């Protein structure tokens, strides 16, 4: 029985080797049939990954150049080369820098020329133009400040009751609420 068991064991091993060899032939046949699309797909994935990495690297280089230019401009605002580098590498940051510079210098012409490439920038530029022209504009970001400015101009024109109504709309938890309350008291004393 020992020989019979040995023969059965050899048959089982040969049958499993046969199945493995058969699967290898099927795999080889599949690869030969779809060789070109498989190689093209793998190549395309490699190229896409490399392109993604190169694109990210170039973006980071542009951001680093823009940040370096901004730091240079903060030290020396008259550096025209740094200004050009900032404008070329990050137009949105350039617009914010131009806005900040125009507001700080209270330059209406420069403020009106700021490229308004976002809703935020449009809103704050219009608000500050209104402040500089003493004609308050409604603002999403400076809502309560715009109300205070309107009230102040109304008080200045002698329209105290209208100013009080506007000041009453400012919420008590607003950071400018103390200023609103002071203006409200100012209307009582004047």
C-alpha positions as a Markdown table, in Angstrom:
| # | Residue | x | y | z |
|---|---|---|---|---|
| 1 | Unk | 0.0 | 0.0 | 0.0 |
| 2 | Unk | 2.9 | 2.2 | 0.5 |
| 3 | Unk | 3.7 | 2.2 | -3.2 |
| 4 | Unk | 0.1 | 2.9 | -4.1 |
| 5 | Unk | -0.1 | 5.9 | -1.8 |
| 6 | Unk | 3.2 | 7.2 | -3.3 |
| 7 | Unk | 1.8 | 6.9 | -6.8 |
| 8 | Unk | -1.4 | 8.7 | -5.8 |
| 9 | Unk | 0.7 | 11.5 | -4.3 |
| 10 | Unk | 2.8 | 11.8 | -7.4 |
| 11 | Unk | -0.4 | 12.0 | -9.5 |
| 12 | Unk | -1.8 | 14.8 | -7.4 |
| 13 | Unk | 1.4 | 16.8 | -7.6 |
| 14 | Unk | 1.5 | 16.3 | -11.4 |
| 15 | Unk | -2.2 | 17.4 | -11.8 |
| 16 | Unk | -1.6 | 20.6 | -9.7 |
| 17 | Unk | 1.6 | 21.3 | -11.8 |
| 18 | Unk | -0.5 | 20.7 | -14.9 |
| 19 | Unk | -3.2 | 23.2 | -13.8 |
| 20 | Unk | -0.5 | 25.8 | -13.0 |
| 21 | Unk | 1.1 | 25.3 | -16.4 |
| 22 | Unk | -2.4 | 25.5 | -18.0 |
| 23 | Unk | -3.0 | 28.8 | -16.2 |
| 24 | Unk | 0.4 | 30.1 | -17.4 |
| 25 | Unk | -0.5 | 29.3 | -21.0 |
| 26 | Unk | -3.9 | 31.1 | -20.6 |
| 27 | Unk | -2.1 | 34.2 | -19.1 |
| 28 | Unk | 0.5 | 34.1 | -21.9 |
| 29 | Unk | -2.3 | 33.9 | -24.6 |
| 30 | Unk | -4.2 | 36.8 | -22.9 |
| 31 | Unk | -1.0 | 38.9 | -22.8 |
| 32 | Unk | -0.2 | 38.2 | -26.4 |
| 33 | Unk | -3.8 | 39.1 | -27.5 |
| 34 | Unk | -3.9 | 42.4 | -25.4 |
| 35 | Unk | -0.2 | 43.2 | -25.4 |
| 36 | Unk | -0.5 | 46.6 | -27.1 |
| 37 | Unk | -3.4 | 48.0 | -25.0 |
| 38 | Unk | -1.8 | 46.8 | -21.8 |
| 39 | Unk | 1.6 | 48.4 | -22.6 |
| 40 | Unk | -0.2 | 51.6 | -23.8 |
| 41 | Unk | -2.3 | 51.8 | -20.6 |
| 42 | Unk | 0.7 | 51.3 | -18.3 |
| 43 | Unk | 2.7 | 53.9 | -20.3 |
| 44 | Unk | -0.2 | 56.4 | -20.2 |
| 45 | Unk | -0.4 | 55.9 | -16.4 |
| 46 | Unk | 3.3 | 56.5 | -16.0 |
| 47 | Unk | 3.2 | 59.6 | -18.2 |
| 48 | Unk | 0.2 | 61.0 | -16.4 |
| 49 | Unk | 1.8 | 60.5 | -13.0 |
| 50 | Unk | 5.0 | 62.2 | -14.2 |
| 51 | Unk | 3.1 | 65.1 | -15.7 |
| 52 | Unk | 1.2 | 65.6 | -12.5 |
| 53 | Unk | 4.4 | 65.6 | -10.5 |
| 54 | Unk | 6.0 | 68.1 | -12.9 |
| 55 | Unk | 3.0 | 70.3 | -12.9 |
| 56 | Unk | 2.9 | 70.4 | -9.1 |
| 57 | Unk | 6.6 | 71.2 | -9.0 |
| 58 | Unk | 6.2 | 74.1 | -11.4 |
| 59 | Unk | 3.3 | 75.5 | -9.4 |
| 60 | Unk | 5.3 | 75.4 | -6.3 |
| 61 | Unk | 8.2 | 77.1 | -8.0 |
| 62 | Unk | 5.9 | 79.9 | -9.1 |
| 63 | Unk | 4.4 | 80.3 | -5.6 |
| 64 | Unk | 7.9 | 80.4 | -4.1 |
| 65 | Unk | 8.9 | 83.1 | -6.6 |
| 66 | Unk | 5.8 | 85.1 | -5.9 |
| 67 | Unk | 6.3 | 84.8 | -2.1 |
| 68 | Unk | 9.9 | 85.9 | -2.4 |
| 69 | Unk | 8.9 | 88.9 | -4.5 |
| 70 | Unk | 6.2 | 89.8 | -1.9 |
| 71 | Unk | 8.8 | 89.7 | 0.9 |
| 72 | Unk | 11.1 | 91.9 | -1.2 |
| 73 | Unk | 8.3 | 94.4 | -1.8 |
| 74 | Unk | 7.5 | 94.6 | 1.9 |
| 75 | Unk | 11.1 | 95.6 | 2.5 |
| 76 | Unk | 11.4 | 97.8 | -0.6 |
| 77 | Unk | 8.0 | 98.8 | -2.1 |
| 78 | Unk | 9.8 | 100.6 | -5.1 |
| 79 | Unk | 11.4 | 97.4 | -6.4 |
| 80 | Unk | 9.8 | 97.2 | -9.9 |
| 81 | Unk | 11.5 | 93.9 | -10.7 |
| 82 | Unk | 9.9 | 92.2 | -7.7 |
| 83 | Unk | 6.6 | 93.8 | -8.6 |
| 84 | Unk | 6.8 | 92.2 | -12.1 |
| 85 | Unk | 7.8 | 88.8 | -10.7 |
| 86 | Unk | 4.8 | 89.0 | -8.3 |
| 87 | Unk | 2.4 | 90.0 | -11.1 |
| 88 | Unk | 3.7 | 87.2 | -13.4 |
| 89 | Unk | 3.7 | 84.4 | -10.9 |
| 90 | Unk | 0.7 | 85.1 | -8.8 |
| 91 | Unk | -1.8 | 87.6 | -10.2 |
| 92 | Unk | -4.2 | 87.3 | -7.3 |
| 93 | Unk | -1.6 | 88.0 | -4.7 |
| 94 | Unk | -0.4 | 90.9 | -6.9 |
| 95 | Unk | -4.0 | 92.3 | -6.8 |
| 96 | Unk | -4.2 | 92.0 | -3.0 |
| 97 | Unk | -0.8 | 93.7 | -2.7 |
| 98 | Unk | -2.0 | 96.5 | -5.0 |
| 99 | Unk | -5.2 | 96.8 | -3.0 |
| 100 | Unk | -3.3 | 97.0 | 0.3 |
| 101 | Unk | -0.9 | 99.6 | -1.1 |
| 102 | Unk | -3.7 | 101.7 | -2.5 |
| 103 | Unk | -5.7 | 101.6 | 0.7 |
| 104 | Unk | -2.8 | 102.5 | 2.9 |
| 105 | Unk | -1.8 | 105.4 | 0.7 |
| 106 | Unk | -5.5 | 106.5 | 0.3 |
| 107 | Unk | -4.9 | 106.6 | -3.4 |
| 108 | Unk | -8.4 | 106.6 | -5.2 |
| 109 | Unk | -6.9 | 106.2 | -8.7 |
| 110 | Unk | -4.7 | 103.3 | -7.7 |
| 111 | Unk | -7.6 | 101.6 | -5.8 |
| 112 | Unk | -9.9 | 101.9 | -8.8 |
| 113 | Unk | -7.3 | 100.3 | -11.0 |
| 114 | Unk | -6.8 | 97.2 | -8.8 |
| 115 | Unk | -7.7 | 94.1 | -10.8 |
| 116 | Unk | -10.8 | 92.8 | -9.1 |
| 117 | Unk | -10.4 | 89.1 | -9.8 |
| 118 | Unk | -12.6 | 87.8 | -7.0 |
| 119 | Unk | -15.9 | 88.7 | -5.3 |
| 120 | Unk | -14.0 | 89.5 | -2.1 |
| 121 | Unk | -11.7 | 92.0 | -3.8 |
| 122 | Unk | -14.6 | 93.6 | -5.6 |
| 123 | Unk | -16.5 | 94.1 | -2.4 |
| 124 | Unk | -13.6 | 95.5 | -0.3 |
| 125 | Unk | -12.4 | 97.8 | -3.2 |
| 126 | Unk | -15.9 | 99.2 | -3.6 |
| 127 | Unk | -16.2 | 99.7 | 0.1 |
| 128 | Unk | -12.9 | 101.5 | 0.4 |
| 129 | Unk | -13.6 | 103.7 | -2.6 |
| 130 | Unk | -16.8 | 104.7 | -0.9 |
| 131 | Unk | -14.9 | 105.5 | 2.3 |
| 132 | Unk | -12.4 | 107.6 | 0.4 |
| 133 | Unk | -15.2 | 109.4 | -1.5 |
| 134 | Unk | -17.3 | 109.9 | 1.7 |
| 135 | Unk | -20.2 | 108.0 | 0.1 |
| 136 | Unk | -20.6 | 104.8 | 2.0 |
| 137 | Unk | -21.2 | 101.6 | -0.1 |
| 138 | Unk | -22.9 | 98.5 | 1.1 |
| 139 | Unk | -20.4 | 95.7 | 1.8 |
| 140 | Unk | -20.7 | 92.0 | 2.5 |
| 141 | Unk | -17.5 | 91.9 | 4.5 |
| 142 | Unk | -17.7 | 95.4 | 6.1 |
| 143 | Unk | -21.5 | 95.5 | 6.7 |
| 144 | Unk | -21.4 | 97.0 | 10.1 |
| 145 | Unk | -18.6 | 99.4 | 9.3 |
| 146 | Unk | -20.6 | 100.6 | 6.3 |
| 147 | Unk | -23.6 | 101.2 | 8.6 |
| 148 | Unk | -21.4 | 103.2 | 11.1 |
| 149 | Unk | -20.1 | 105.3 | 8.3 |
| 150 | Unk | -23.6 | 106.0 | 7.0 |
| 151 | Unk | -24.7 | 106.9 | 10.4 |
| 152 | Unk | -21.8 | 109.2 | 11.0 |
| 153 | Unk | -22.4 | 111.1 | 7.7 |
| 154 | Unk | -26.1 | 111.4 | 8.6 |
| 155 | Unk | -25.2 | 112.8 | 12.1 |
| 156 | Unk | -22.8 | 115.2 | 10.3 |
| 157 | Unk | -25.7 | 116.3 | 8.1 |
| 158 | Unk | -28.0 | 116.8 | 11.1 |
| 159 | Unk | -30.2 | 113.8 | 10.5 |
| 160 | Unk | -29.9 | 112.3 | 13.9 |
| 161 | Unk | -33.1 | 110.2 | 14.0 |
| 162 | Unk | -32.1 | 108.4 | 10.7 |
| 163 | Unk | -28.6 | 107.8 | 12.1 |
| 164 | Unk | -30.1 | 106.3 | 15.3 |
| 165 | Unk | -32.3 | 103.9 | 13.2 |
| 166 | Unk | -29.2 | 102.7 | 11.3 |
| 167 | Unk | -27.1 | 102.3 | 14.4 |
| 168 | Unk | -29.9 | 100.3 | 16.0 |
| 169 | Unk | -29.6 | 97.6 | 13.3 |
| 170 | Unk | -26.0 | 96.8 | 14.3 |
| 171 | Unk | -26.0 | 93.6 | 16.5 |
| 172 | Unk | -24.8 | 93.9 | 20.1 |
| 173 | Unk | -22.3 | 91.1 | 19.6 |
| 174 | Unk | -20.6 | 92.9 | 16.6 |
| 175 | Unk | -17.0 | 94.0 | 17.1 |
| 176 | Unk | -18.1 | 97.6 | 16.2 |
| 177 | Unk | -21.0 | 97.7 | 18.6 |
| 178 | Unk | -19.2 | 99.9 | 21.1 |
| 179 | Unk | -18.5 | 102.4 | 18.4 |
| 180 | Unk | -22.2 | 102.3 | 17.4 |
| 181 | Unk | -23.2 | 102.9 | 21.0 |
| 182 | Unk | -20.8 | 105.9 | 21.2 |
| 183 | Unk | -22.3 | 107.4 | 18.1 |
| 184 | Unk | -25.8 | 106.8 | 19.5 |
| 185 | Unk | -24.8 | 108.7 | 22.6 |
| 186 | Unk | -23.3 | 111.4 | 20.5 |
| 187 | Unk | -26.6 | 112.0 | 18.8 |
| 188 | Unk | -28.2 | 112.5 | 22.2 |
| 189 | Unk | -25.7 | 115.1 | 23.4 |
| 190 | Unk | -25.5 | 117.1 | 20.2 |
